[in-house]
Amino acid sequence: MTRTWQCWLLAVAVTLGSVIWQRLTGPTHPARIRVEIAGQSIALRLLRSGTTGENLPVRVTAAGGTTGAVAWRRYPTSDEWKVIPMTRTGAELVAELPHQPAAGKIEYQVRLDDGTRAVTVPERAAIARFKDAVPVWVLIPHVLAMFSGMLLATRAGIEAAAGRPRIRSLSWAAFGLILIGGFVLGPAVQKYAFGAWWTGVPFGWDLTDNKTLAAGVAWAVALTSFRSRRSGRTAVLLAGLVTLVVFAIPHSVMGSQLDWSKVSAQ
């Protein structure tokens, strides 16, 4: 019993580590930058994900003598930069970037000036993508199914590596959750957010869809290998490792992106 709980604790630790890693490294996670100006250290938190129909706020806490502006343009384009002056509200400089269609991206930089020195941050512009709102009744089950699937996939891999007997039931449960979360609810989330059911192979290179496909194939192969006890354990161990690797890839990398050549300039 003690060993079983140790295996579960290890699986939970690995899964939670993956969740934290994806959240902190994904391209939609806010960019955090610190800059020195007017004798103060200013921390910026620049949003990289927005909702269609809602302008994207840019807020900077800065001393009273500091002024600011936000330069932005559609991404990826060679549009001229548009500049929006920031207004002061108490201790904050505030601006709003205009909302864009679903899957539309913009790049932007904050320009700060204390009267003697001007800085532009970040040096490489932050990129924000807009999406339509996803109903919580789709989003929450999707997230729960995917990370529960990863938990059981990790647990099955540990079981296979330890030579313990429960790999068959754990493998079927992991595959079922990945199937529901990644191939049923996942496309529904994608459709609500960006208007497309699937943007991975063979229709595109969205790594979120493609890594889900890789995990699904790995577990399908593992399930067909149970005719041989030894090959079954090897396949489950490999499927667990594949799942661990693909879930380490940050969420939304190479995701849906609007073709601006088909949209009129704003």
VMD Tcl script that draws the C-alpha trace (Angstrom):
set ca {
  {0.00 0.00 0.00}
  {2.81 2.38 0.93}
  {4.51 1.82 -2.40}
  {1.26 2.44 -4.26}
  {0.81 5.81 -2.55}
  {4.41 6.72 -3.30}
  {3.76 6.03 -6.98}
  {0.62 8.18 -6.88}
  {2.47 11.02 -5.16}
  {5.19 10.90 -7.79}
  {2.60 10.94 -10.58}
  {0.78 13.90 -8.99}
  {4.08 15.80 -8.57}
  {5.01 15.24 -12.22}
  {1.54 16.29 -13.42}
  {1.46 19.44 -11.29}
  {4.97 20.27 -12.47}
  {3.77 20.00 -16.06}
  {0.78 22.25 -15.34}
  {2.99 24.93 -13.80}
  {5.57 24.64 -16.59}
  {2.93 25.03 -19.31}
  {1.38 28.02 -17.57}
  {4.67 29.84 -17.06}
  {6.19 29.14 -20.49}
  {3.22 29.32 -22.86}
  {2.97 32.17 -25.40}
  {-0.31 33.38 -23.86}
  {1.16 33.82 -20.38}
  {1.67 37.53 -19.53}
  {5.16 38.84 -20.29}
  {6.89 40.21 -17.20}
  {9.60 42.84 -17.66}
  {11.40 45.15 -15.26}
  {12.94 48.47 -16.32}
  {14.77 51.28 -14.49}
  {13.59 54.85 -15.17}
  {13.27 58.06 -13.15}
  {15.20 56.44 -10.33}
  {12.61 53.72 -9.89}
  {12.29 50.09 -10.86}
  {9.11 49.57 -12.88}
  {7.59 46.09 -13.24}
  {5.47 45.59 -16.34}
  {2.97 42.80 -16.83}
  {1.98 42.76 -20.50}
  {-1.01 40.64 -21.46}
  {-0.57 38.25 -24.38}
  {-4.11 36.95 -24.67}
  {-7.29 38.92 -25.26}
  {-11.00 38.33 -25.87}
  {-12.70 39.42 -29.06}
  {-14.97 42.40 -28.50}
  {-12.89 43.61 -25.56}
  {-9.95 46.02 -25.82}
  {-6.67 44.82 -24.35}
  {-5.64 46.91 -21.32}
  {-2.06 48.03 -20.79}
  {-1.28 49.27 -17.28}
  {2.03 50.49 -15.86}
  {2.61 51.74 -12.32}
  {5.06 54.65 -12.64}
  {6.04 57.85 -10.82}
  {4.09 61.02 -11.52}
  {6.72 62.59 -13.77}
  {6.80 59.64 -16.16}
  {4.73 59.65 -19.34}
  {4.04 56.77 -21.68}
  {2.60 55.52 -24.95}
  {1.92 52.16 -26.53}
  {3.02 51.38 -30.10}
  {1.23 48.52 -31.83}
  {0.53 46.88 -35.16}
  {-1.04 43.70 -36.48}
  {1.19 40.63 -36.39}
  {2.72 39.37 -38.58}
  {2.59 42.37 -40.95}
  {4.73 45.27 -42.08}
  {2.03 47.77 -41.09}
  {3.09 51.16 -39.81}
  {3.25 51.33 -36.02}
  {0.28 53.08 -34.43}
  {0.87 54.98 -31.19}
  {-1.68 55.34 -28.39}
  {-0.82 57.86 -25.63}
  {-1.18 56.49 -22.11}
  {-3.28 58.48 -19.67}
  {-2.53 58.77 -15.99}
  {-4.98 57.39 -13.46}
  {-3.48 57.88 -10.02}
  {-0.22 55.94 -9.88}
  {-0.89 54.15 -13.16}
  {-0.37 54.89 -16.83}
  {-3.20 53.29 -18.79}
  {-4.00 52.58 -22.44}
  {-6.21 50.16 -24.33}
  {-5.29 48.31 -27.52}
  {-8.15 47.76 -29.97}
  {-9.66 44.29 -29.99}
  {-9.14 42.05 -33.02}
  {-11.00 39.14 -34.67}
  {-10.59 35.62 -33.34}
  {-7.05 34.28 -33.94}
  {-5.90 37.81 -34.78}
  {-2.54 38.78 -33.30}
  {-0.97 42.14 -32.56}
  {2.51 43.08 -31.39}
  {3.10 45.99 -29.06}
  {5.69 47.88 -27.02}
  {5.44 50.37 -24.16}
  {7.36 53.62 -24.48}
  {8.18 55.40 -21.20}
  {9.76 58.83 -20.78}
  {10.76 60.60 -17.55}
  {11.81 63.81 -19.32}
  {15.49 62.96 -19.44}
  {15.45 59.38 -20.66}
  {13.14 57.34 -22.87}
  {12.90 53.55 -22.90}
  {10.97 51.11 -25.08}
  {10.00 47.74 -23.61}
  {10.12 44.97 -24.39}
  {12.93 45.19 -26.93}
  {11.24 42.40 -28.84}
  {7.56 43.35 -28.99}
  {5.02 41.39 -26.96}
  {2.55 39.43 -29.09}
  {-1.08 39.12 -28.03}
  {-3.66 36.83 -29.64}
  {-7.41 37.31 -29.42}
  {-9.98 34.56 -29.06}
  {-13.71 34.20 -28.72}
  {-15.01 33.31 -25.28}
  {-15.24 29.56 -24.56}
  {-18.17 28.38 -22.43}
  {-17.05 27.10 -19.03}
  {-19.13 23.94 -19.50}
  {-16.77 23.00 -22.34}
  {-13.52 24.48 -21.06}
  {-13.50 23.10 -17.52}
  {-14.26 19.46 -18.49}
  {-11.63 19.72 -21.24}
  {-8.93 20.89 -18.80}
  {-9.91 18.32 -16.17}
  {-9.96 15.47 -18.69}
  {-6.58 16.38 -20.18}
  {-4.71 16.69 -16.93}
  {-6.48 13.70 -15.38}
  {-5.43 11.78 -18.48}
  {-1.85 12.92 -18.02}
  {-1.96 11.93 -14.35}
  {-3.10 8.40 -15.19}
  {-0.69 8.20 -18.13}
  {2.19 9.11 -15.81}
  {0.94 6.64 -13.21}
  {0.72 3.89 -15.83}
  {4.26 4.64 -16.99}
  {5.54 4.42 -13.41}
  {3.64 1.15 -12.94}
  {5.22 -0.28 -16.09}
  {8.72 0.85 -15.07}
  {8.27 -0.74 -11.63}
  {7.00 -4.01 -13.09}
  {3.71 -3.74 -11.21}
  {0.45 -5.33 -12.39}
  {-2.05 -2.49 -12.95}
  {-0.89 -1.17 -16.31}
  {-3.87 -2.45 -18.31}
  {-6.61 -0.65 -16.34}
  {-4.53 2.51 -15.94}
  {-3.68 2.54 -19.63}
  {-7.31 2.22 -20.71}
  {-8.34 4.98 -18.30}
  {-5.54 7.28 -19.52}
  {-6.42 6.66 -23.16}
  {-10.12 7.26 -22.51}
  {-9.51 10.59 -20.79}
  {-7.07 11.76 -23.48}
  {-9.58 10.71 -26.13}
  {-12.42 12.65 -24.48}
  {-10.35 15.66 -23.48}
  {-8.19 15.94 -26.58}
  {-10.31 14.62 -29.43}
  {-13.86 15.52 -28.33}
  {-13.74 18.48 -25.96}
  {-10.46 19.87 -27.35}
  {-11.85 20.47 -30.85}
  {-14.97 22.01 -29.26}
  {-12.78 24.49 -27.36}
  {-10.85 25.23 -30.56}
  {-14.08 25.79 -32.48}
  {-15.50 28.17 -29.88}
  {-12.22 30.10 -29.53}
  {-10.98 30.28 -33.12}
  {-13.69 28.94 -35.41}
  {-11.89 25.72 -36.43}
  {-12.35 22.20 -35.09}
  {-8.80 20.97 -35.74}
  {-5.68 22.84 -36.88}
  {-3.11 20.08 -36.46}
  {-2.00 17.44 -38.98}
  {-3.19 17.07 -41.71}
  {-4.71 20.58 -41.75}
  {-1.95 22.57 -40.05}
  {0.91 22.63 -37.59}
  {-0.79 23.68 -34.36}
  {1.43 22.01 -31.76}
  {-1.39 21.79 -29.23}
  {-3.39 19.61 -31.60}
  {-0.35 17.72 -32.86}
  {0.97 16.86 -29.41}
  {-2.50 15.58 -28.49}
  {-2.44 13.46 -31.63}
  {1.00 12.08 -30.71}
  {-0.18 11.15 -27.21}
  {-3.34 9.52 -28.55}
  {-1.41 7.44 -31.10}
  {1.14 6.38 -28.47}
  {-1.58 5.07 -26.16}
  {-3.50 3.41 -28.98}
  {-0.30 1.51 -29.86}
  {0.23 0.63 -26.19}
  {-3.28 -0.79 -25.88}
  {-2.79 -3.04 -28.90}
  {0.41 -4.45 -27.41}
  {-1.13 -6.21 -24.44}
  {-1.00 -9.59 -26.20}
  {2.58 -9.81 -24.94}
  {3.20 -8.99 -21.29}
  {6.72 -7.74 -21.93}
  {5.98 -5.70 -25.03}
  {2.89 -4.34 -23.31}
  {4.96 -2.94 -20.46}
  {7.50 -1.48 -22.85}
  {4.79 0.17 -24.95}
  {3.07 1.61 -21.88}
  {6.36 2.97 -20.57}
  {7.07 4.59 -23.97}
  {3.53 5.98 -24.16}
  {3.96 7.49 -20.70}
  {7.24 9.10 -21.76}
  {5.68 10.43 -24.98}
  {2.84 11.94 -22.95}
  {5.32 13.54 -20.55}
  {7.34 15.03 -23.41}
  {4.39 16.38 -25.39}
  {2.77 17.91 -22.31}
  {6.06 19.67 -21.58}
  {5.57 21.61 -24.83}
  {4.04 24.98 -23.87}
  {0.33 25.29 -24.61}
  {-0.77 27.23 -27.74}
  {2.64 27.16 -29.47}
  {2.14 27.58 -33.25}
  {-1.59 27.89 -32.60}
  {-4.35 29.35 -34.77}
  {-3.29 32.57 -36.47}
  {-5.43 34.85 -38.61}
  {-4.25 35.54 -42.16}
  {-4.29 39.34 -42.23}
  {-4.12 39.41 -46.04}
  {-7.77 38.30 -45.94}
  {-8.84 41.01 -43.48}
  {-9.15 44.74 -44.10}
  {-6.79 46.94 -42.09}
  {-8.07 48.62 -38.94}
}
mol new
graphics top color blue
foreach p $ca { graphics top sphere $p radius 0.5 }
foreach p [lrange $ca 0 end-1] q [lrange $ca 1 end] { graphics top cylinder $p $q radius 0.2 }
display resetview
